[in-house]
Amino acid sequence: MKKIDVAYLSKKINQLNKKIHRAEEQGNKNRVWWRKMKLDKLKSNLKGTPKP
């Protein structure tokens, strides 16, 4: 099973931010909406994880 820690979550958040900005440039509002929902979930997980 993959270890979910602060570094992993921050990497995923950065990747998702890139995808959101790319979708905004293309004008695809549906993709932006879904990805922002996922981004909020990742940020809440990041706040809940203990820092080493």
mmCIF file of the C-alpha atoms, coordinates in Angstrom:
data_MODEL
# 
_entry.id   MODEL 
# 
loop_
_atom_site.group_PDB 
_atom_site.id 
_atom_site.type_symbol 
_atom_site.label_atom_id 
_atom_site.label_alt_id 
_atom_site.label_comp_id 
_atom_site.label_asym_id 
_atom_site.label_entity_id 
_atom_site.label_seq_id 
_atom_site.pdbx_PDB_ins_code 
_atom_site.Cartn_x 
_atom_site.Cartn_y 
_atom_site.Cartn_z 
_atom_site.occupancy 
_atom_site.B_iso_or_equiv 
_atom_site.pdbx_formal_charge 
_atom_site.auth_seq_id 
_atom_site.auth_comp_id 
_atom_site.auth_asym_id 
_atom_site.auth_atom_id 
_atom_site.pdbx_PDB_model_num 
ATOM 1  C CA . MET A 1 1  ? 0.000   0.000  0.000   1.00 0.00 ? 1  MET A CA 1 
ATOM 2  C CA . LYS A 1 2  ? 1.242   3.480  -0.853  1.00 0.00 ? 2  LYS A CA 1 
ATOM 3  C CA . LYS A 1 3  ? 2.436   5.593  2.053   1.00 0.00 ? 3  LYS A CA 1 
ATOM 4  C CA . ILE A 1 4  ? 0.405   8.809  2.169   1.00 0.00 ? 4  ILE A CA 1 
ATOM 5  C CA . ASP A 1 5  ? 2.462   11.515 3.831   1.00 0.00 ? 5  ASP A CA 1 
ATOM 6  C CA . VAL A 1 6  ? 2.931   15.269 3.535   1.00 0.00 ? 6  VAL A CA 1 
ATOM 7  C CA . ALA A 1 7  ? 5.380   15.045 0.626   1.00 0.00 ? 7  ALA A CA 1 
ATOM 8  C CA . TYR A 1 8  ? 3.075   12.767 -1.379  1.00 0.00 ? 8  TYR A CA 1 
ATOM 9  C CA . LEU A 1 9  ? 0.015   14.964 -0.803  1.00 0.00 ? 9  LEU A CA 1 
ATOM 10 C CA . SER A 1 10 ? 1.859   18.171 -1.679  1.00 0.00 ? 10 SER A CA 1 
ATOM 11 C CA . LYS A 1 11 ? 3.128   16.568 -4.907  1.00 0.00 ? 11 LYS A CA 1 
ATOM 12 C CA . LYS A 1 12 ? -0.422  15.548 -5.850  1.00 0.00 ? 12 LYS A CA 1 
ATOM 13 C CA . ILE A 1 13 ? -1.724  19.059 -5.043  1.00 0.00 ? 13 ILE A CA 1 
ATOM 14 C CA . ASN A 1 14 ? 0.909   20.618 -7.307  1.00 0.00 ? 14 ASN A CA 1 
ATOM 15 C CA . GLN A 1 15 ? 0.035   18.239 -10.150 1.00 0.00 ? 15 GLN A CA 1 
ATOM 16 C CA . LEU A 1 16 ? -3.643  19.003 -9.763  1.00 0.00 ? 16 LEU A CA 1 
ATOM 17 C CA . ASN A 1 17 ? -2.984  22.760 -9.776  1.00 0.00 ? 17 ASN A CA 1 
ATOM 18 C CA . LYS A 1 18 ? -1.191  22.399 -13.100 1.00 0.00 ? 18 LYS A CA 1 
ATOM 19 C CA . LYS A 1 19 ? -4.147  20.476 -14.535 1.00 0.00 ? 19 LYS A CA 1 
ATOM 20 C CA . ILE A 1 20 ? -6.598  23.106 -13.254 1.00 0.00 ? 20 ILE A CA 1 
ATOM 21 C CA . HIS A 1 21 ? -4.681  25.962 -14.864 1.00 0.00 ? 21 HIS A CA 1 
ATOM 22 C CA . ARG A 1 22 ? -4.407  24.058 -18.132 1.00 0.00 ? 22 ARG A CA 1 
ATOM 23 C CA . ALA A 1 23 ? -8.150  23.368 -18.166 1.00 0.00 ? 23 ALA A CA 1 
ATOM 24 C CA . GLU A 1 24 ? -8.897  27.030 -17.398 1.00 0.00 ? 24 GLU A CA 1 
ATOM 25 C CA . GLU A 1 25 ? -6.811  28.097 -20.389 1.00 0.00 ? 25 GLU A CA 1 
ATOM 26 C CA . GLN A 1 26 ? -8.731  25.666 -22.589 1.00 0.00 ? 26 GLN A CA 1 
ATOM 27 C CA . GLY A 1 27 ? -12.044 26.950 -21.236 1.00 0.00 ? 27 GLY A CA 1 
ATOM 28 C CA . ASN A 1 28 ? -13.272 23.600 -19.937 1.00 0.00 ? 28 ASN A CA 1 
ATOM 29 C CA . LYS A 1 29 ? -15.301 24.625 -16.880 1.00 0.00 ? 29 LYS A CA 1 
ATOM 30 C CA . ASN A 1 30 ? -16.528 21.113 -16.082 1.00 0.00 ? 30 ASN A CA 1 
ATOM 31 C CA . ARG A 1 31 ? -12.995 19.770 -15.674 1.00 0.00 ? 31 ARG A CA 1 
ATOM 32 C CA . VAL A 1 32 ? -12.015 22.775 -13.567 1.00 0.00 ? 32 VAL A CA 1 
ATOM 33 C CA . TRP A 1 33 ? -14.979 22.196 -11.262 1.00 0.00 ? 33 TRP A CA 1 
ATOM 34 C CA . TRP A 1 34 ? -14.232 18.503 -10.698 1.00 0.00 ? 34 TRP A CA 1 
ATOM 35 C CA . ARG A 1 35 ? -10.540 19.103 -10.170 1.00 0.00 ? 35 ARG A CA 1 
ATOM 36 C CA . LYS A 1 36 ? -11.184 21.873 -7.653  1.00 0.00 ? 36 LYS A CA 1 
ATOM 37 C CA . MET A 1 37 ? -13.414 19.453 -5.728  1.00 0.00 ? 37 MET A CA 1 
ATOM 38 C CA . LYS A 1 38 ? -10.570 16.917 -5.674  1.00 0.00 ? 38 LYS A CA 1 
ATOM 39 C CA . LEU A 1 39 ? -8.116  19.671 -4.704  1.00 0.00 ? 39 LEU A CA 1 
ATOM 40 C CA . ASP A 1 40 ? -10.242 20.587 -1.679  1.00 0.00 ? 40 ASP A CA 1 
ATOM 41 C CA . LYS A 1 41 ? -10.285 16.938 -0.619  1.00 0.00 ? 41 LYS A CA 1 
ATOM 42 C CA . LEU A 1 42 ? -6.489  16.682 -0.905  1.00 0.00 ? 42 LEU A CA 1 
ATOM 43 C CA . LYS A 1 43 ? -5.989  19.903 1.065   1.00 0.00 ? 43 LYS A CA 1 
ATOM 44 C CA . SER A 1 44 ? -8.238  18.653 3.847   1.00 0.00 ? 44 SER A CA 1 
ATOM 45 C CA . ASN A 1 45 ? -6.256  15.392 3.937   1.00 0.00 ? 45 ASN A CA 1 
ATOM 46 C CA . LEU A 1 46 ? -3.043  17.401 4.101   1.00 0.00 ? 46 LEU A CA 1 
ATOM 47 C CA . LYS A 1 47 ? -4.296  19.336 7.131   1.00 0.00 ? 47 LYS A CA 1 
ATOM 48 C CA . GLY A 1 48 ? -5.228  16.085 8.870   1.00 0.00 ? 48 GLY A CA 1 
ATOM 49 C CA . THR A 1 49 ? -1.877  14.323 8.425   1.00 0.00 ? 49 THR A CA 1 
ATOM 50 C CA . PRO A 1 50 ? 0.733   14.645 11.159  1.00 0.00 ? 50 PRO A CA 1 
ATOM 51 C CA . LYS A 1 51 ? 4.047   16.177 10.148  1.00 0.00 ? 51 LYS A CA 1 
ATOM 52 C CA . PRO A 1 52 ? 7.158   14.073 10.817  1.00 0.00 ? 52 PRO A CA 1 
# 
